[in-house]
Amino acid sequence: MDSRELRHWFKPLYRVSEVAELLGVSRAEAYRLAKTVDAIKLGSSIRIPYTEVIKLIEKRGRKSNGKKAAR
């Protein structure tokens, strides 16, 4: 990944489709996960703040290590 691609992923708000790609899950699963964090609704679109994306990544990492994710 070059620096231009890297800058694309480091931004304050993410679309649900971007979160799905980052986590390697379907868009439907990403929408479900968006309900578990402090997402922002702008009109009919949903944006997930960077800090919440990090929380989702950490939860996913704990689950893949055989531990239950904290709720």
C-alpha positions in Angstrom: 0.0 0.0 0.0 1.6 3.3 -1.0 1.3 6.5 1.0 -1.6 7.8 -1.1 -3.6 4.7 -0.5 -2.7 4.8 3.2 -4.0 8.4 3.6 -7.3 7.2 2.1 -7.9 5.1 5.2 -6.8 7.6 7.9 -9.7 10.0 8.0 -12.1 11.2 10.7 -15.3 9.5 9.4 -15.8 6.2 7.5 -18.6 5.0 5.3 -20.1 1.6 6.3 -18.8 0.1 3.1 -15.2 1.2 4.0 -15.5 -0.3 7.4 -16.7 -3.6 5.9 -13.6 -3.6 3.7 -11.3 -2.8 6.6 -12.8 -5.6 8.7 -13.2 -8.1 5.9 -16.9 -8.5 6.5 -20.0 -8.0 4.4 -21.8 -4.7 4.2 -24.7 -6.2 6.1 -22.4 -7.3 8.9 -20.8 -3.8 8.9 -24.2 -2.2 9.3 -25.0 -4.5 12.2 -21.7 -3.6 13.8 -22.4 0.1 13.3 -25.3 -0.2 15.6 -22.9 -1.4 18.4 -20.7 1.8 18.3 -21.3 5.5 18.4 -22.0 6.0 14.7 -23.2 9.3 13.2 -26.3 9.5 11.0 -26.1 12.3 8.4 -29.4 12.3 6.6 -29.8 8.8 5.3 -26.1 8.0 5.5 -24.2 6.5 8.4 -20.6 7.5 9.2 -18.4 5.8 11.8 -15.7 7.9 13.5 -12.1 6.8 13.4 -12.1 6.0 17.1 -15.1 3.7 16.8 -13.5 1.9 13.8 -10.5 1.2 16.0 -12.8 -0.2 18.7 -14.4 -2.5 16.1 -11.0 -3.7 14.9 -10.0 -4.4 18.5 -13.2 -6.3 19.2 -12.7 -8.4 16.0 -9.1 -9.1 17.0 -10.2 -10.3 20.5 -12.8 -12.6 18.9 -10.3 -14.1 16.5 -8.0 -14.8 19.4 -10.7 -17.0 21.0 -11.7 -14.4 23.6 -15.2 -12.9 23.9 -15.5 -9.3 22.9 -16.5 -6.9 25.6 -20.0 -5.4 25.2 
